[in-house]
Amino acid sequence: MTPAFVDARKRKEKGGHSAPFDPSKHPRGANGRFLSTAAKIEQAGRLAGQNATVHVEFAAVVRPGAISKVTGVDLRGFRHAVSNQSISHTLKNHGNPNVEGPRGQIAVTLKDFEKLPQIVRSGEVHAPEPHRSSLPRFVIKAEIDGIGYHYVGDVKAGKRRLDMVSLRMKKGSW
């Protein structure tokens, strides 16, 4: 056995964790408390458009079977995530009221991303329209407070993550 494996086993036997605590994976606010999911998403939104990609995992997949039927991938243990790049894409392509209005849609704002956990938990899973991505893709359509949300995501199997690609909104359901 390797020394690291023996060391991890001893920690577990003593009631400890197998890996030491890494504070960089658990960001804290100015008050010293852990950041809420909404605060993490807002933080990623502030980084939108920058070259470095920051992913924020915001919810566990609560109905992996429904998405698995559409994508063909076993999603047990996966988590939903959003990146500053997908926020930037959504705001650039779906955030202008002058463009979205004639389409019958509502422009997406940074504040709308705070509803992502609610959208992925309450929405219905659908097959996507044809796309160029080689990754398995899915669509979640949800209606919250009279607003319809059209959430598009990709499966990143190696990372065990479902990444948001885009978000659109309109009055009523999709």
Buried (B, 14 or more C-beta within 10 A) or exposed (E): EEEEEEEBEEBEEEEEEEEEEEEEEEEEEEEEEEBEBBBBBBBBBEBBEEEEEBBBBBBEBEBBEBBBEBBEBEBEEBBBBBBBBBBBBBBEBBBEEEEBEEEEBBBBEBEBBBBBBBBBBBBEBBEBEEEEEEBBBBBBBBBEEEBBBBBBBBBBBEEBBBBBBBBBBBEEEB
